[in-house]
Amino acid sequence: FSDTGSRKEHVKITSEAKPGLLERLSKTSGGMLVGLVTFLLSFYLLFTNEGRALTTARSLDEGLSLVIPLDSIQGVSQQNEGRLVHLAGALSTSKPLFDPSYGLSIQAVRLKRNVEMYQWVEYEESTEYEENGEIKKETKYSYNTEWKSELVNSRNFDREIGHKNPSAMAVESFTAVSPTVQVGSFVLSKGLVDKIDDFKQLSLSNLEDPHADVTRGGDYFYHSENPRRPEVGDLRVSFFYAGLSGNDPHLGPADKVTVIARQHGDQLVPYHTKSGDVLQILYLGDLSVEEVFQKEHATNTMKTWALRAAGWLAMFVGVSLMTRIFYTLVDWFPVVRDLVNIGLKAFAFCVATSLSLLTISVGWLFYRPLWALLLGLLSVVPIVVAKSRVPPKKQQ
């Protein structure tokens, strides 16, 4: 056990008998079951992602062809009732949000109080090695004091003695949301308000210390006798806001937003497209109709490729786990084990790539048949390439 300043650490070594073949095969069987489930889920993820991407793209194209830019946001025109409209303007709210405990108020859509406690945090680093026919595991536990916004349960530490954290915070975090948010004469739906989440930290330089036991330091309120040298259990509180909805002498003018949604009376609500999707779009700033839909298409493309990558990875992991048994059977022989491991990884890569492309092509079959056919042909390429690398004698 060693102590280096506020950081403490110790090392624990455990050992267990090297598992036999039957025990290792039993563990591998459990991994094969997990691999099978992961493998099947990857098909669902890849297939549904393509349908979602195409539906979203069609809905955006439909919205672009139907949207009506509003000339003025200071009045509500009944001619646009039920139609998809585009408008831009400054945010406004009915009343300011406030935190009476700290004497703070702000004209904004959201106000978040973030509470952090000075706590012990445990870090763990493990290495395994074989010695005298046993598998030994050397684990180094280190402890450091840090500001954390969530409670760290010290009962789960390897050594709680000397590293005990409080079980609760005397002050809790919370987020207040304005009940009514408007752009001009139009009231935003809850879904649109939820999109206003660009939180910025609120400067506390213009505020006084709210209580005798609270000290302001920078942009934090400290519940501590000495904020420069805090002790475990001390608290610090910071505030964040999103969607400035009034002209503030210190923060500047109200934030401007661009909205595309369905007009329902004086409210902006979701618009249901014929493609089966929902449009209710909000961006910060003053954007044109074309700029908004370009951003939405870009977001849809990024999400599609991210889910494709996730689906391929899930399939690769699933195939690797299902074929792990071959590695287990030869892991007593180092050279053979390494060669088999490389071969299994290459096999999993080829199978995952081919089946992923084939699944994506099936997802496009009813929407873009030509692209589906091309992807289906492309899915055969990894298998052909892998087969061409096999020596002729082995093929025979």
C-alpha distance (Angstrom), angle and dihedral (degrees) to the residues before:
residue distance angle dihedral
F1 . . .
S2 3.81 . .
D3 3.79 134.7 .
T4 3.82 119.8 -151.4
G5 3.80 107.5 178.5
S6 3.80 109.6 -64.8
R7 3.81 90.7 -15.9
K8 3.81 118.7 87.4
E9 3.78 128.9 -176.8
H10 3.80 143.2 176.0
V11 3.80 136.6 179.7
K12 3.80 127.4 -129.0
I13 3.81 123.9 -168.8
T14 3.80 121.3 -161.7
S15 3.80 128.4 178.8
E16 3.77 137.2 -164.8
A17 3.77 135.6 178.7
K18 3.78 115.6 -86.5
P19 3.81 106.3 -98.5
G20 3.78 118.1 -113.1
L21 3.77 126.9 -125.0
L22 3.81 95.1 -93.4
E23 3.81 92.3 50.3
R24 3.80 91.9 49.0
L25 3.79 91.3 47.4
S26 3.80 89.3 51.2
K27 3.82 91.3 53.8
T28 3.79 90.4 45.9
S29 3.82 90.5 53.0
G30 3.80 89.6 57.3
G31 3.78 89.4 50.3
M32 3.81 90.5 50.3
L33 3.80 90.1 56.4
V34 3.81 91.0 50.7
G35 3.80 88.4 47.3
L36 3.79 92.1 52.5
V37 3.81 91.9 52.2
T38 3.82 91.2 47.0
F39 3.81 90.3 47.3
L40 3.82 92.7 53.2
L41 3.81 93.2 44.5
S42 3.81 90.1 54.4
F43 3.83 90.2 62.2
Y44 3.80 90.9 52.9
L45 3.81 92.3 47.4
L46 3.81 94.5 48.4
F47 3.80 95.5 44.1
T48 3.81 97.7 46.3
N49 3.81 91.6 43.4
E50 3.80 91.7 61.0
G51 3.79 92.2 50.4
R52 3.79 90.9 47.6
A53 3.81 92.4 49.0
L54 3.80 93.8 50.0
T55 3.82 92.7 45.0
T56 3.81 90.9 50.7
A57 3.81 92.6 47.6
R58 3.82 91.8 50.1
S59 3.79 91.6 47.1
L60 3.80 91.2 51.6
D61 3.81 91.2 50.0
E62 3.81 89.4 48.8
G63 3.79 91.1 49.1
L64 3.80 92.5 49.6
S65 3.81 90.5 53.9
L66 3.83 93.7 49.4
V67 3.81 106.2 35.3
I68 3.81 117.9 115.8
P69 3.84 119.1 -153.7
L70 3.81 111.8 -137.7
D71 3.78 117.5 -130.2
S72 3.80 92.9 -154.8
I73 3.80 135.0 20.0
Q74 3.79 95.8 -167.5
G75 3.79 94.1 83.0
V76 3.81 137.7 34.9
S77 3.82 116.6 -122.8
Q78 3.79 115.8 -153.8
Q79 3.81 90.1 -152.4
N80 3.81 89.4 75.3
E81 3.80 95.2 50.6
G82 3.83 109.9 140.8
R83 3.80 93.5 3.9
L84 3.81 129.9 119.6
V85 3.81 108.0 -102.8
H86 3.79 136.6 -173.3
L87 3.80 122.4 -147.9
A88 3.78 139.9 157.0
G89 3.78 131.0 -160.5
A90 3.79 148.3 119.7
L91 3.80 121.4 -58.6
S92 3.78 119.1 -112.9
T93 3.81 132.8 -175.8
S94 3.79 132.2 -166.2
K95 3.80 97.4 -122.7
P96 3.82 139.1 -0.6
L97 3.78 123.8 -92.5
F98 3.78 115.4 -122.2
D99 3.79 144.8 -178.2
P100 3.80 108.4 -148.1
S101 3.81 92.8 -169.6
Y102 3.80 90.6 68.1
G103 3.80 100.8 25.1
L104 3.79 93.5 -115.3
S105 3.80 129.9 142.1
I106 3.81 134.3 167.7
Q107 3.80 137.3 175.3
A108 3.81 99.3 -122.3
V109 3.80 142.9 119.7
R110 3.81 93.7 -115.6
L111 3.79 135.1 20.6
K112 3.79 119.5 -171.9
R113 3.79 126.0 -167.5
N114 3.81 110.7 -156.5
V115 3.81 116.8 -162.9
E116 3.80 121.9 -167.0
M117 3.79 129.0 -173.9
Y118 3.78 126.8 -153.1
Q119 3.79 102.6 -119.7
W120 3.76 146.0 160.7
V121 3.81 113.9 -98.0
E122 3.81 123.9 -164.2
Y123 3.81 122.8 -144.5
E124 3.79 123.5 -167.3
E125 3.81 131.2 -159.6
S126 3.82 120.4 179.9
T127 3.80 134.9 -172.2
E128 3.80 127.7 -178.5
Y129 3.80 127.8 -152.2
E130 3.81 139.1 163.8
E131 3.80 120.9 -114.5
N132 3.80 130.1 166.5
G133 3.78 92.7 -11.9
E134 3.82 93.0 -52.3
I135 3.79 133.2 107.1
K136 3.79 108.3 -125.6
K137 3.77 125.2 -166.4
E138 3.78 120.6 -159.3
T139 3.79 113.5 -162.5
K140 3.77 124.0 -173.7
Y141 3.81 114.8 -158.3
S142 3.78 118.0 -164.1
Y143 3.80 128.5 -176.7
N144 3.77 128.8 -154.9
T145 3.80 135.1 170.6
E146 3.80 115.0 -120.1
W147 3.79 142.2 159.6
K148 3.83 107.3 -100.8
S149 3.80 128.3 178.9
E150 3.82 92.2 -153.6
L151 3.80 127.0 58.0
V152 3.79 114.4 -98.3
N153 3.80 110.5 -146.6
S154 3.80 105.0 -137.6
R155 3.81 90.9 -171.3
N156 3.80 87.1 79.0
F157 3.82 92.0 56.4
D158 3.77 119.3 111.2
R159 3.81 87.0 -126.7
E160 3.78 115.5 22.7
I161 3.79 93.8 172.1
G162 3.78 106.8 101.8
H163 3.81 91.8 8.9
K164 3.79 103.6 68.9
N165 3.81 119.2 148.1
P166 3.82 127.8 -161.0
S167 3.81 114.8 -98.5
A168 3.82 95.8 -131.7
M169 3.80 143.4 18.0
A170 3.79 119.6 -114.3
V171 3.83 89.5 -144.2
E172 3.81 122.6 41.2
S173 3.78 132.8 -149.0
F174 3.79 119.5 -115.6
T175 3.81 142.0 167.8
A176 3.81 122.2 -139.1
V177 3.82 119.9 -157.9
S178 3.78 125.3 -163.3
P179 3.84 110.3 -113.1
T180 3.82 93.5 -139.6
V181 3.80 125.1 35.0
Q182 3.80 121.1 179.4
V183 3.78 141.5 -176.4
G184 3.76 105.2 -157.7
S185 3.83 106.9 -48.7
F186 3.82 93.9 -19.4
V187 3.82 125.1 97.7
L188 3.81 116.7 -143.5
S189 3.81 120.5 -129.4
K190 3.81 120.5 -121.5
G191 3.80 90.1 -103.3
L192 3.80 91.2 56.9
V193 3.80 92.6 45.1
D194 3.82 89.5 52.3
K195 3.81 88.5 60.4
I196 3.80 90.9 63.0
D197 3.80 96.6 87.6
D198 3.83 105.7 126.6
F199 3.81 94.3 127.0
K200 3.79 119.9 -163.7
Q201 3.79 125.4 -171.4
L202 3.77 113.7 -105.7
S203 3.78 117.1 -128.6
L204 3.82 113.1 -125.5
S205 3.79 96.0 -167.5
N206 3.81 92.4 108.9
L207 3.83 95.0 51.2
E208 3.78 131.0 87.5
D209 3.81 125.8 -132.1
P210 3.82 103.8 -83.0
H211 3.83 97.5 -150.4
A212 3.77 139.0 18.3
D213 3.84 91.4 -112.2
V214 3.82 93.6 48.7
T215 3.80 122.8 81.3
R216 3.79 125.8 -166.8
G217 3.78 116.2 -137.6
G218 3.79 118.3 172.3
D219 3.81 107.6 -48.1
Y220 3.82 94.6 -19.6
F221 3.78 137.1 85.1
Y222 3.83 109.0 -142.5
H223 3.79 126.4 -151.8
S224 3.79 90.7 -161.3
E225 3.77 139.3 107.4
N226 3.79 90.4 -134.3
P227 3.84 115.3 17.6
R228 3.80 90.6 -172.0
R229 3.81 90.9 59.3
P230 3.81 105.2 28.5
E231 3.79 123.5 -172.0
V232 3.80 129.2 -142.2
G233 3.81 107.7 -78.5
D234 3.82 96.2 31.4
L235 3.80 116.5 129.9
R236 3.77 135.1 -144.2
V237 3.80 124.4 -168.4
S238 3.79 128.7 -156.4
F239 3.80 132.1 176.3
F240 3.80 132.5 -139.3
Y241 3.78 131.0 -172.1
A242 3.82 135.3 -163.8
G243 3.78 128.5 -164.9
L244 3.79 106.6 19.2
S245 3.81 103.4 -141.3
G246 3.78 103.6 -176.1
N247 3.78 139.8 40.7
D248 3.80 106.1 -88.8
P249 3.84 121.3 -168.3
H250 3.82 90.6 -140.4
L251 3.82 102.9 32.0
G252 3.79 100.8 36.8
P253 3.82 133.8 -129.6
A254 3.80 125.9 -15.9
D255 3.80 117.3 -79.6
K256 3.80 117.8 -99.7
V257 3.80 121.1 -136.5
T258 3.79 136.9 -173.2
V259 3.81 117.5 -138.9
I260 3.80 134.1 -170.0
A261 3.81 114.0 -174.3
R262 3.81 143.3 117.9
Q263 3.79 118.2 -71.6
H264 3.79 112.1 -127.9
G265 3.79 108.5 172.8
D266 3.78 104.5 -57.1
Q267 3.80 92.3 -24.4
L268 3.81 131.1 94.3
V269 3.80 108.9 -140.5
P270 3.85 137.4 166.0
Y271 3.82 118.0 -65.3
H272 3.81 116.1 -141.2
T273 3.81 112.3 -145.7
K274 3.80 126.8 -150.0
S275 3.80 87.8 -114.6
G276 3.79 89.8 65.4
D277 3.79 100.1 -105.6
V278 3.80 132.5 114.5
L279 3.80 125.4 -123.0
Q280 3.79 121.7 -157.1
I281 3.78 109.2 138.6
L282 3.79 130.8 -179.9
Y283 3.79 129.7 175.9
L284 3.78 132.2 172.1
G285 3.79 114.0 -110.4
D286 3.78 135.1 27.8
L287 3.82 107.1 -60.6
S288 3.78 132.3 171.3
V289 3.80 122.5 -122.6
E290 3.81 91.6 -103.5
E291 3.82 92.7 50.1
V292 3.81 91.9 51.4
F293 3.80 94.7 51.4
Q294 3.79 91.9 44.0
K295 3.81 88.9 56.1
E296 3.82 91.1 47.7
H297 3.81 92.1 50.6
A298 3.82 90.1 48.9
T299 3.81 90.9 50.5
N300 3.80 91.0 49.0
T301 3.81 90.8 50.7
M302 3.81 92.9 49.6
K303 3.80 92.1 48.1
T304 3.81 91.3 48.0
W305 3.80 93.8 52.6
A306 3.81 92.3 43.8
L307 3.82 90.9 54.4
R308 3.80 90.9 44.7
A309 3.79 89.5 54.4
A310 3.81 90.5 46.8
G311 3.81 90.8 50.0
W312 3.81 92.6 49.2
L313 3.81 91.3 47.7
A314 3.81 91.5 49.5
M315 3.81 89.7 51.1
F316 3.82 92.2 47.4
V317 3.82 91.7 50.0
G318 3.81 91.0 45.9
V319 3.82 93.7 52.2
S320 3.82 90.8 44.5
L321 3.81 91.9 53.5
M322 3.81 93.4 45.6
T323 3.82 92.1 52.4
R324 3.82 94.4 42.0
I325 3.80 90.9 100.3
F326 3.83 90.9 74.4
Y327 3.79 89.7 57.2
T328 3.82 90.8 48.6
L329 3.79 92.1 53.9
V330 3.81 93.1 57.7
D331 3.81 102.5 30.5
W332 3.84 90.5 109.4
F333 3.81 89.1 70.9
P334 3.84 111.0 65.0
V335 3.83 99.6 -159.6
V336 3.80 95.3 42.1
R337 3.81 89.8 43.7
D338 3.81 92.7 55.6
L339 3.81 92.9 47.4
V340 3.81 92.3 48.5
N341 3.81 90.3 47.8
I342 3.82 91.6 54.2
G343 3.80 91.0 46.8
L344 3.81 93.1 49.8
K345 3.81 92.3 49.3
A346 3.81 90.7 50.3
F347 3.81 90.3 47.6
A348 3.82 91.5 50.0
F349 3.82 90.6 48.1
C350 3.82 93.4 51.9
V351 3.82 95.0 44.0
A352 3.82 93.5 45.8
T353 3.81 92.2 48.2
S354 3.82 94.7 47.0
L355 3.80 96.1 44.5
S356 3.82 92.2 44.0
L357 3.80 91.7 54.1
L358 3.80 90.9 44.9
T359 3.83 91.9 50.6
I360 3.82 91.5 48.5
S361 3.81 90.3 49.9
V362 3.82 90.7 52.7
G363 3.81 88.7 51.3
W364 3.81 89.1 55.9
L365 3.82 95.9 42.8
F366 3.83 96.3 98.7
Y367 3.81 95.4 37.7
R368 3.83 106.4 37.5
P369 3.84 109.4 11.5
L370 3.81 94.9 176.8
W371 3.81 93.3 53.5
A372 3.80 89.2 44.9
L373 3.81 90.6 55.0
L374 3.82 92.5 48.3
L375 3.81 92.1 49.7
G376 3.79 90.4 47.0
L377 3.81 89.8 55.2
L378 3.80 90.5 44.7
S379 3.81 90.5 54.7
V380 3.81 89.1 66.5
V381 3.83 93.0 57.6
P382 3.87 97.8 81.3
I383 3.81 90.9 51.4
V384 3.82 92.5 47.1
V385 3.81 91.4 48.3
A386 3.80 91.8 48.3
K387 3.81 92.1 48.3
S388 3.81 92.5 48.5
R389 3.81 89.3 58.9
V390 3.80 92.6 57.4
P391 3.86 111.5 98.3
P392 3.85 114.0 -108.5
K393 3.80 93.5 -115.9
K394 3.79 91.6 56.3
Q395 3.79 91.0 49.0
Q396 3.83 89.4 54.4
